Every structure is written in C-alpha cells, then in structure tokens.
Amino acid sequence: MADYKSIKGTKIQNYTTDPDNPLTGQVWYNETDQVLKVNAGPLVSAWATVGGLNTGRKVLAGAGTQTAGIAIGGEPYTSGFTELYNGTAWTEVNDLNTARYNLAGAGTQTAALGFGGYFYDGAPGPRTLTETWNGSNWTEVNDLNTGRSGLAGAGASNTAVLAFAGFDGAARVVLTESWNGTNWTEVNDMNTARNALAGAGTQTAALAFGGAFPPKAETELWNGTNWTEVNDLNQSRQSLAGAGTQTAALAFGGANPGLTPSILAQTETWNGTNWTEVNDLNTARLTLAGAGTQTAALAMGGEQPPNINSTATEEFSETGGVSTIDAS
C-alpha cells in the first residue's frame, strides 16, 4: 500500500532566508522575499558560438537582449553599419548617420542610443555626437557636453541613459553625463579616470568596471547621485565588454598586455558584492561589445589576434542553482 508521502509528497517548508545547503530539487518558501524557490542543482555556465555578424568589426557598441540585440558602428572607421540579431542570425539595417568607432550604446533593439566615439572627418578626434534609433532609422539629437571615445554607457531605453569615463583627446576622464531623452546633463564624476571600460545597469543604478591605462580591475557603483568604489574584478583588463544590471552583471573578454596570452577569454559574474570567475568565451578577443543579462548575455564582434576584425557572436547561458518559482 502506498504511503502518504509517495502520494502527496512532502510539505514545503518556510524559511526566513534561503537554507544553507538545499538538496537538488528541494522547494521552499522564503518568507522575507515572499516567493517560492527551488534548487535546480549545480550552477552551470557556458558560452555557445552562434551565427556571426555580417561585417567583422571591433570597437563597436551593443545594446538590447540576447535574442534581440543590436550592433552599432565600429572599425573599420568608415563603418556606420547597424545589425540586428534575432536569436539566430544578424541582419543589416540602416546605418548611423555618422560613421564612427569606440562609441557607446544603450537601450533596446527598437529604442537604442549611440553616443560619443571617434571618427575621421578631416579633423580626427573624439566626438559629442548622439543618435537615437527607433527600430528603423537613426536620428541625430543633442550632443554630449564633452566629446570622448572609449566611454561606456548604461540604460534600459533610449530616453534614460548614463554616459561615463572615456578619452577626450587629451586625457582619460572621470566625467559622467545623464540623458533624459532630450539633453545631456553633467552629473557627479567617477572616482577613477579611464577609457576602454565596460558598463552595465540603468541610468540610476549603473556599474562600471575595468578599463585603461594600465589595465584596471576597479569597479564602481552609481546610485543615481554618486559613484562608490566596490570590490575589484579578479582580472585587470581593458577593452572588455559587459552585460546585466548593477547587482547581477557579467564581464567578458578584453586584454592585459602584461599577461600571456594578452587577449582574454575570461568571464566573471558580479553578485552585487563580489566578482567570480566562470567559464571562458570560446573565442578570446578584445574591443568586443555586449548586451543582455547576467544569465542570458550576448557577445559580438571584437578583435581577434592577429588584428582580425571578428564576426564572432556568442550566447552565454547559466542553468541550475537557486531560482524563484513563478507561482502566478
């Protein structure tokens, strides 16, 4: 005869915090978070190589999600190319109005912002140019207050974006500017001047990490008013990419000339307090772009040795571990 346990199962236990060592498959109710949670087993992370960009390029910008990404500009410096990713393949769409590289991007596939960068127009140098993308076309809008290249950005739409750091043609800067959909406004500076860094998060809750020069591990957190230094990356690097949020970010790729090899495939996850190394990119590269979330990121383009403008695209996934059950 079957017993009650085999017919009805066991009761779900309540905890004020997650249990220290939950069994694989264990379900519980977190009273503090007021959610059901499950331990899906050991946490496994991996990069998978997918369909490449139509045009290989480096020092480009990225935005969007893993299944709806956008790649913006890049070098060769004549490139104003824009490509959209649908989770399987890239499609070329309308170009930027002004071709440039070493720019930053933010927003979504249908509402992106491309800003700053470097281009040759008879007077080479960092620029203030800002363009907004509506899903079909780019439109020039109001400029940054300070022209720069190698800057980073954060933002969930093209109407609320943060631009930070970069190279203004004379020096690496700590400058931060906030975009409200119409104008850029200077706000409080970063603690460490740098360019060739990565960013993640939103206009009011951003994360800045890595950069040059020399290659940096410094991480800073933006709370909407000020930047605060927090725990460093495990590996100092420049020309890396990032994805995710202020409390759940991903750092990947880049370079450190003091290492062998100097071009990196290393990937690190950020939990709001510390960085942890996870599985590497399949293709080591620098000056690549990133998009998406910590558990579903997209890596696009970059430079592969020796001086190859890469079409490489990879998707990052993370399975297992503790997750919330949608009981709706």
C-alpha positions as a Markdown table, in Angstrom:
| # | Residue | x | y | z |
|---|---|---|---|---|
| 1 | Met | 0.0 | 0.0 | 0.0 |
| 2 | Ala | 1.3 | 3.5 | -0.9 |
| 3 | Asp | 2.1 | 5.8 | 2.0 |
| 4 | Tyr | 1.0 | 9.4 | 2.3 |
| 5 | Lys | 4.5 | 10.7 | 1.3 |
| 6 | Ser | 4.5 | 8.9 | -2.0 |
| 7 | Ile | 1.0 | 10.0 | -2.9 |
| 8 | Lys | 1.0 | 13.6 | -1.6 |
| 9 | Gly | 4.8 | 14.4 | -1.4 |
| 10 | Thr | 6.4 | 16.4 | 1.4 |
| 11 | Lys | 5.2 | 19.7 | 2.7 |
| 12 | Ile | 7.0 | 22.8 | 1.5 |
| 13 | Gln | 8.9 | 24.4 | 4.4 |
| 14 | Asn | 9.1 | 28.1 | 5.2 |
| 15 | Tyr | 12.4 | 29.8 | 5.8 |
| 16 | Thr | 13.2 | 33.5 | 6.7 |
| 17 | Thr | 16.2 | 33.1 | 4.4 |
| 18 | Asp | 17.3 | 30.5 | 1.9 |
| 19 | Pro | 18.6 | 27.3 | 3.5 |
| 20 | Asp | 22.4 | 27.0 | 3.6 |
| 21 | Asn | 22.7 | 23.7 | 1.7 |
| 22 | Pro | 19.4 | 22.9 | -0.1 |
| 23 | Leu | 19.2 | 19.5 | -1.8 |
| 24 | Thr | 18.8 | 19.3 | -5.5 |
| 25 | Gly | 15.1 | 19.6 | -6.3 |
| 26 | Gln | 14.3 | 21.0 | -2.9 |
| 27 | Val | 11.5 | 23.6 | -2.9 |
| 28 | Trp | 10.9 | 26.1 | -0.1 |
| 29 | Tyr | 9.1 | 29.4 | 0.7 |
| 30 | Asn | 11.3 | 32.4 | 1.5 |
| 31 | Glu | 9.2 | 34.4 | 3.9 |
| 32 | Thr | 11.4 | 37.5 | 3.6 |
| 33 | Asp | 11.2 | 37.7 | -0.2 |
| 34 | Gln | 7.7 | 36.1 | -0.2 |
| 35 | Val | 8.5 | 33.8 | -3.1 |
| 36 | Leu | 8.8 | 30.1 | -3.7 |
| 37 | Lys | 12.3 | 28.9 | -4.5 |
| 38 | Val | 13.9 | 25.8 | -5.8 |
| 39 | Asn | 17.5 | 24.4 | -6.0 |
| 40 | Ala | 17.8 | 23.2 | -9.6 |
| 41 | Gly | 21.2 | 21.6 | -9.0 |
| 42 | Pro | 24.8 | 22.7 | -9.6 |
| 43 | Leu | 25.2 | 26.0 | -11.3 |
| 44 | Val | 26.5 | 25.5 | -14.9 |
| 45 | Ser | 27.5 | 28.4 | -17.1 |
| 46 | Ala | 28.7 | 28.2 | -20.8 |
| 47 | Trp | 29.2 | 30.3 | -23.9 |
| 48 | Ala | 27.8 | 28.9 | -27.2 |
| 49 | Thr | 29.0 | 30.1 | -30.6 |
| 50 | Val | 26.1 | 31.2 | -32.9 |
| 51 | Gly | 25.7 | 33.0 | -36.2 |
| 52 | Gly | 28.3 | 35.7 | -36.8 |
| 53 | Leu | 27.9 | 39.3 | -37.7 |
| 54 | Asn | 27.7 | 40.1 | -41.5 |
| 55 | Thr | 30.6 | 42.6 | -41.2 |
| 56 | Gly | 33.5 | 41.8 | -38.9 |
| 57 | Arg | 34.4 | 44.8 | -36.7 |
| 58 | Lys | 36.0 | 45.9 | -33.5 |
| 59 | Val | 35.4 | 48.8 | -31.0 |
| 60 | Leu | 31.7 | 48.7 | -31.8 |
| 61 | Ala | 28.8 | 49.3 | -29.4 |
| 62 | Gly | 26.0 | 46.9 | -28.4 |
| 63 | Ala | 22.5 | 47.1 | -26.8 |
| 64 | Gly | 19.4 | 45.0 | -26.4 |
| 65 | Thr | 19.0 | 41.4 | -25.2 |
| 66 | Gln | 20.4 | 38.0 | -26.1 |
| 67 | Thr | 17.6 | 37.3 | -28.6 |
| 68 | Ala | 17.0 | 40.9 | -29.7 |
| 69 | Gly | 20.4 | 42.6 | -29.9 |
| 70 | Ile | 21.8 | 45.5 | -31.9 |
| 71 | Ala | 25.4 | 46.0 | -33.0 |
| 72 | Ile | 26.3 | 49.7 | -33.7 |
| 73 | Gly | 29.3 | 51.2 | -35.7 |
| 74 | Gly | 32.8 | 50.0 | -35.2 |
| 75 | Glu | 36.1 | 49.9 | -37.1 |
| 76 | Pro | 36.9 | 49.9 | -40.0 |
| 77 | Tyr | 36.4 | 53.6 | -39.2 |
| 78 | Thr | 34.2 | 54.1 | -42.2 |
| 79 | Ser | 31.6 | 51.8 | -40.6 |
| 80 | Gly | 28.2 | 53.2 | -39.7 |
| 81 | Phe | 26.9 | 49.7 | -40.0 |
| 82 | Thr | 24.0 | 48.6 | -37.8 |
| 83 | Glu | 22.9 | 45.0 | -37.5 |
| 84 | Leu | 20.1 | 43.4 | -35.6 |
| 85 | Tyr | 20.2 | 39.9 | -34.0 |
| 86 | Asn | 17.0 | 37.8 | -33.7 |
| 87 | Gly | 18.4 | 34.9 | -31.6 |
| 88 | Thr | 19.7 | 33.1 | -34.7 |
| 89 | Ala | 21.2 | 35.4 | -37.3 |
| 90 | Trp | 22.2 | 39.0 | -37.9 |
| 91 | Thr | 20.5 | 41.3 | -40.4 |
| 92 | Glu | 22.0 | 44.6 | -41.8 |
| 93 | Val | 19.7 | 47.6 | -41.4 |
| 94 | Asn | 20.1 | 51.3 | -41.9 |
| 95 | Asp | 23.5 | 52.9 | -41.0 |
| 96 | Leu | 24.3 | 55.5 | -38.4 |
| 97 | Asn | 24.3 | 59.0 | -39.9 |
| 98 | Thr | 27.9 | 59.5 | -38.9 |
| 99 | Ala | 30.3 | 56.5 | -39.2 |
| 100 | Arg | 32.4 | 56.1 | -36.1 |
| 101 | Tyr | 34.0 | 53.7 | -33.7 |
| 102 | Asn | 34.9 | 53.5 | -30.0 |
| 103 | Leu | 31.4 | 54.7 | -29.2 |
| 104 | Ala | 29.0 | 53.6 | -26.5 |
| 105 | Gly | 25.4 | 52.2 | -26.8 |
| 106 | Ala | 22.4 | 51.7 | -24.5 |
| 107 | Gly | 18.7 | 50.8 | -24.8 |
| 108 | Thr | 16.9 | 48.1 | -26.7 |
| 109 | Gln | 16.8 | 46.8 | -30.3 |
| 110 | Thr | 13.9 | 49.1 | -31.1 |
| 111 | Ala | 14.9 | 52.1 | -28.9 |
| 112 | Ala | 18.7 | 52.4 | -28.8 |
| 113 | Leu | 21.1 | 55.3 | -28.3 |
| 114 | Gly | 24.6 | 55.6 | -29.8 |
| 115 | Phe | 26.8 | 58.3 | -28.4 |
| 116 | Gly | 30.4 | 59.6 | -28.4 |
| 117 | Gly | 33.1 | 57.8 | -30.3 |
| 118 | Tyr | 35.9 | 58.6 | -32.8 |
| 119 | Phe | 35.8 | 59.2 | -36.5 |
| 120 | Tyr | 37.8 | 60.8 | -39.3 |
| 121 | Asp | 36.1 | 63.8 | -41.0 |
| 122 | Gly | 39.1 | 66.0 | -41.8 |
| 123 | Ala | 39.6 | 66.7 | -38.1 |
| 124 | Pro | 40.0 | 63.4 | -36.4 |
| 125 | Gly | 39.2 | 63.1 | -32.8 |
| 126 | Pro | 36.6 | 62.2 | -30.1 |
| 127 | Arg | 33.1 | 63.5 | -30.8 |
| 128 | Thr | 30.0 | 64.6 | -28.9 |
| 129 | Leu | 27.5 | 63.1 | -31.5 |
| 130 | Thr | 24.4 | 61.3 | -30.2 |
| 131 | Glu | 22.0 | 59.4 | -32.4 |
| 132 | Thr | 18.7 | 57.7 | -31.4 |
| 133 | Trp | 17.4 | 54.6 | -33.1 |
| 134 | Asn | 13.6 | 53.9 | -33.5 |
| 135 | Gly | 13.8 | 50.4 | -34.8 |
| 136 | Ser | 14.3 | 51.5 | -38.4 |
| 137 | Asn | 16.4 | 54.7 | -38.6 |
| 138 | Trp | 19.0 | 56.7 | -36.8 |
| 139 | Thr | 18.3 | 60.4 | -36.0 |
| 140 | Glu | 20.8 | 62.9 | -34.7 |
| 141 | Val | 19.8 | 64.5 | -31.4 |
| 142 | Asn | 21.5 | 66.8 | -28.9 |
| 143 | Asp | 25.2 | 66.2 | -28.3 |
| 144 | Leu | 27.2 | 65.2 | -25.3 |
| 145 | Asn | 28.7 | 68.1 | -23.4 |
| 146 | Thr | 32.2 | 66.6 | -23.7 |
| 147 | Gly | 33.3 | 64.7 | -26.8 |
| 148 | Arg | 35.0 | 61.4 | -26.0 |
| 149 | Ser | 35.8 | 57.9 | -27.2 |
| 150 | Gly | 36.3 | 54.7 | -25.4 |
| 151 | Leu | 33.5 | 55.6 | -23.0 |
| 152 | Ala | 30.8 | 53.3 | -21.5 |
| 153 | Gly | 27.1 | 53.6 | -21.1 |
| 154 | Ala | 24.1 | 52.2 | -19.2 |
| 155 | Gly | 20.4 | 52.4 | -19.8 |
| 156 | Ala | 17.3 | 50.4 | -20.4 |
| 157 | Ser | 15.9 | 52.7 | -23.1 |
| 158 | Asn | 17.0 | 55.5 | -25.4 |
| 159 | Thr | 15.4 | 58.1 | -23.1 |
| 160 | Ala | 17.2 | 57.4 | -19.9 |
| 161 | Val | 20.9 | 56.8 | -20.3 |
| 162 | Leu | 24.2 | 57.3 | -18.4 |
| 163 | Ala | 27.5 | 58.0 | -20.2 |
| 164 | Phe | 30.7 | 57.7 | -18.2 |
| 165 | Ala | 34.5 | 57.9 | -18.5 |
| 166 | Gly | 36.4 | 57.9 | -21.8 |
| 167 | Phe | 39.2 | 59.7 | -23.6 |
| 168 | Asp | 38.6 | 63.4 | -24.5 |
| 169 | Gly | 41.6 | 63.7 | -26.9 |
| 170 | Ala | 44.0 | 64.9 | -24.2 |
| 171 | Ala | 43.4 | 62.6 | -21.2 |
| 172 | Arg | 41.3 | 59.9 | -19.7 |
| 173 | Val | 38.4 | 61.4 | -17.9 |
| 174 | Val | 36.0 | 60.8 | -14.9 |
| 175 | Leu | 33.1 | 62.7 | -16.5 |
| 176 | Thr | 29.6 | 61.4 | -16.2 |
| 177 | Glu | 26.5 | 62.7 | -18.1 |
| 178 | Ser | 22.9 | 61.8 | -17.8 |
| 179 | Trp | 20.5 | 61.7 | -20.8 |
| 180 | Asn | 16.8 | 62.4 | -20.3 |
| 181 | Gly | 15.6 | 61.8 | -23.9 |
| 182 | Thr | 16.4 | 65.4 | -25.0 |
| 183 | Asn | 19.5 | 66.7 | -23.3 |
| 184 | Trp | 22.7 | 65.5 | -21.6 |
| 185 | Thr | 23.5 | 66.9 | -18.2 |
| 186 | Glu | 26.8 | 66.7 | -16.3 |
| 187 | Val | 26.5 | 64.9 | -13.0 |
| 188 | Asn | 29.0 | 63.7 | -10.4 |
| 189 | Asp | 32.3 | 62.3 | -11.6 |
| 190 | Met | 33.7 | 58.8 | -11.2 |
| 191 | Asn | 36.5 | 58.1 | -8.8 |
| 192 | Thr | 38.9 | 56.7 | -11.3 |
| 193 | Ala | 39.6 | 58.2 | -14.7 |
| 194 | Arg | 39.8 | 55.6 | -17.5 |
| 195 | Asn | 38.7 | 54.6 | -21.0 |
| 196 | Ala | 38.2 | 51.2 | -22.7 |
| 197 | Leu | 36.0 | 50.1 | -19.8 |
| 198 | Ala | 32.6 | 48.3 | -19.6 |
| 199 | Gly | 29.3 | 49.2 | -18.1 |
| 200 | Ala | 26.0 | 47.6 | -17.1 |
| 201 | Gly | 22.7 | 48.6 | -15.5 |
| 202 | Thr | 20.5 | 51.6 | -15.8 |
| 203 | Gln | 20.7 | 55.4 | -15.7 |
| 204 | Thr | 20.1 | 55.4 | -11.9 |
| 205 | Ala | 21.8 | 52.1 | -11.0 |
| 206 | Ala | 24.9 | 51.6 | -13.1 |
| 207 | Leu | 28.1 | 49.6 | -12.7 |
| 208 | Ala | 31.5 | 50.5 | -14.3 |
| 209 | Phe | 34.4 | 48.0 | -14.4 |
| 210 | Gly | 37.8 | 47.5 | -16.0 |
| 211 | Gly | 39.4 | 50.0 | -18.3 |
| 212 | Ala | 42.8 | 51.5 | -19.2 |
| 213 | Phe | 45.6 | 52.5 | -18.7 |
| 214 | Pro | 47.3 | 50.5 | -17.2 |
| 215 | Pro | 44.6 | 47.7 | -17.3 |
| 216 | Lys | 42.3 | 48.2 | -14.4 |
| 217 | Ala | 40.2 | 45.9 | -12.1 |
| 218 | Glu | 38.4 | 48.8 | -10.3 |
| 219 | Thr | 34.7 | 48.5 | -10.1 |
| 220 | Glu | 32.4 | 51.5 | -9.3 |
| 221 | Leu | 28.7 | 51.6 | -8.5 |
| 222 | Trp | 26.4 | 54.5 | -9.4 |
| 223 | Asn | 23.3 | 55.1 | -7.2 |
| 224 | Gly | 21.8 | 57.9 | -9.3 |
| 225 | Thr | 23.9 | 60.6 | -7.5 |
| 226 | Asn | 27.4 | 59.4 | -6.7 |
| 227 | Trp | 29.9 | 56.7 | -7.7 |
| 228 | Thr | 31.3 | 54.4 | -5.0 |
| 229 | Glu | 34.3 | 52.1 | -5.3 |
| 230 | Val | 33.4 | 48.4 | -4.6 |
| 231 | Asn | 35.3 | 45.1 | -5.0 |
| 232 | Asp | 37.6 | 44.7 | -7.9 |
| 233 | Leu | 37.5 | 42.3 | -10.9 |
| 234 | Asn | 39.6 | 39.2 | -10.3 |
| 235 | Gln | 41.5 | 40.0 | -13.6 |
| 236 | Ser | 42.6 | 43.5 | -14.5 |
| 237 | Arg | 41.7 | 44.3 | -18.1 |
| 238 | Gln | 40.9 | 46.9 | -20.7 |
| 239 | Ser | 38.7 | 46.8 | -23.9 |
| 240 | Leu | 36.3 | 44.3 | -22.3 |
| 241 | Ala | 32.5 | 44.0 | -22.6 |
| 242 | Gly | 29.7 | 43.9 | -20.1 |
| 243 | Ala | 26.1 | 43.0 | -19.7 |
| 244 | Gly | 23.4 | 42.8 | -16.9 |
| 245 | Thr | 22.5 | 45.0 | -14.0 |
| 246 | Gln | 24.1 | 46.7 | -11.1 |
| 247 | Thr | 23.6 | 43.7 | -8.8 |
| 248 | Ala | 23.9 | 40.9 | -11.4 |
| 249 | Ala | 26.5 | 41.8 | -14.1 |
| 250 | Leu | 28.8 | 39.9 | -16.5 |
| 251 | Ala | 32.3 | 40.9 | -17.6 |
| 252 | Phe | 33.9 | 39.2 | -20.5 |
| 253 | Gly | 36.9 | 39.4 | -22.9 |
| 254 | Gly | 39.4 | 42.2 | -23.1 |
| 255 | Ala | 43.1 | 42.4 | -22.9 |
| 256 | Asn | 46.0 | 42.8 | -20.5 |
| 257 | Pro | 49.4 | 43.4 | -22.2 |
| 258 | Gly | 51.2 | 42.2 | -19.1 |
| 259 | Leu | 49.8 | 38.7 | -19.4 |
| 260 | Thr | 50.4 | 35.7 | -21.6 |
| 261 | Pro | 48.2 | 35.4 | -23.5 |
| 262 | Ser | 47.4 | 39.1 | -23.5 |
| 263 | Ile | 44.0 | 38.7 | -25.3 |
| 264 | Leu | 41.5 | 37.3 | -22.8 |
| 265 | Ala | 38.5 | 34.9 | -22.9 |
| 266 | Gln | 37.9 | 35.2 | -19.2 |
| 267 | Thr | 34.4 | 35.8 | -17.9 |
| 268 | Glu | 33.3 | 36.9 | -14.4 |
| 269 | Thr | 29.9 | 37.3 | -12.8 |
| 270 | Trp | 29.0 | 40.0 | -10.3 |
| 271 | Asn | 26.5 | 39.3 | -7.5 |
| 272 | Gly | 26.3 | 42.8 | -6.1 |
| 273 | Thr | 29.3 | 42.3 | -3.8 |
| 274 | Asn | 32.0 | 40.2 | -5.5 |
| 275 | Trp | 33.2 | 39.0 | -8.9 |
| 276 | Thr | 33.5 | 35.2 | -9.5 |
| 277 | Glu | 35.3 | 33.6 | -12.5 |
| 278 | Val | 33.1 | 31.3 | -14.6 |
| 279 | Asn | 33.6 | 29.6 | -18.0 |
| 280 | Asp | 35.5 | 31.4 | -20.7 |
| 281 | Leu | 34.4 | 32.8 | -24.1 |
| 282 | Asn | 35.1 | 30.3 | -26.9 |
| 283 | Thr | 36.9 | 33.0 | -28.8 |
| 284 | Ala | 39.3 | 35.3 | -26.9 |
| 285 | Arg | 39.1 | 38.9 | -28.1 |
| 286 | Leu | 39.2 | 42.5 | -27.1 |
| 287 | Thr | 37.2 | 45.6 | -28.1 |
| 288 | Leu | 34.0 | 43.5 | -28.4 |
| 289 | Ala | 30.5 | 44.6 | -27.4 |
| 290 | Gly | 28.0 | 43.1 | -25.1 |
| 291 | Ala | 24.2 | 43.0 | -24.4 |
| 292 | Gly | 21.6 | 41.2 | -22.4 |
| 293 | Thr | 21.6 | 39.9 | -18.8 |
| 294 | Gln | 24.0 | 38.1 | -16.5 |
| 295 | Thr | 22.4 | 34.8 | -17.2 |
| 296 | Ala | 21.5 | 35.4 | -20.9 |
| 297 | Ala | 24.2 | 37.6 | -22.4 |
| 298 | Leu | 25.3 | 38.3 | -26.0 |
| 299 | Ala | 29.0 | 38.9 | -27.0 |
| 300 | Met | 29.5 | 40.4 | -30.5 |
| 301 | Gly | 32.5 | 41.3 | -32.7 |
| 302 | Gly | 35.8 | 42.5 | -31.4 |
| 303 | Glu | 39.4 | 42.0 | -32.4 |
| 304 | Gln | 41.0 | 38.5 | -32.6 |
| 305 | Pro | 44.7 | 38.2 | -32.9 |
| 306 | Pro | 46.4 | 39.0 | -35.2 |
| 307 | Asn | 44.4 | 42.1 | -35.9 |
| 308 | Ile | 41.3 | 40.4 | -37.3 |
| 309 | Asn | 38.0 | 42.3 | -37.2 |
| 310 | Ser | 35.9 | 39.5 | -35.8 |
| 311 | Thr | 32.3 | 38.4 | -36.8 |
| 312 | Ala | 32.2 | 36.1 | -33.7 |
| 313 | Thr | 29.0 | 36.0 | -31.8 |
| 314 | Glu | 28.4 | 34.0 | -28.6 |
| 315 | Glu | 25.5 | 33.5 | -26.3 |
| 316 | Phe | 26.0 | 33.0 | -22.5 |
| 317 | Ser | 23.7 | 30.8 | -20.5 |
| 318 | Glu | 23.5 | 29.8 | -16.9 |
| 319 | Thr | 21.5 | 26.9 | -15.6 |
| 320 | Gly | 21.0 | 25.3 | -12.2 |
| 321 | Gly | 21.4 | 27.0 | -8.8 |
| 322 | Val | 18.7 | 28.6 | -6.8 |
| 323 | Ser | 15.9 | 30.3 | -8.6 |
| 324 | Thr | 12.4 | 31.7 | -8.0 |
| 325 | Ile | 9.3 | 29.7 | -9.0 |
| 326 | Asp | 6.6 | 31.7 | -10.7 |
| 327 | Ala | 3.5 | 30.6 | -8.9 |
| 328 | Ser | 1.2 | 33.0 | -10.7 |
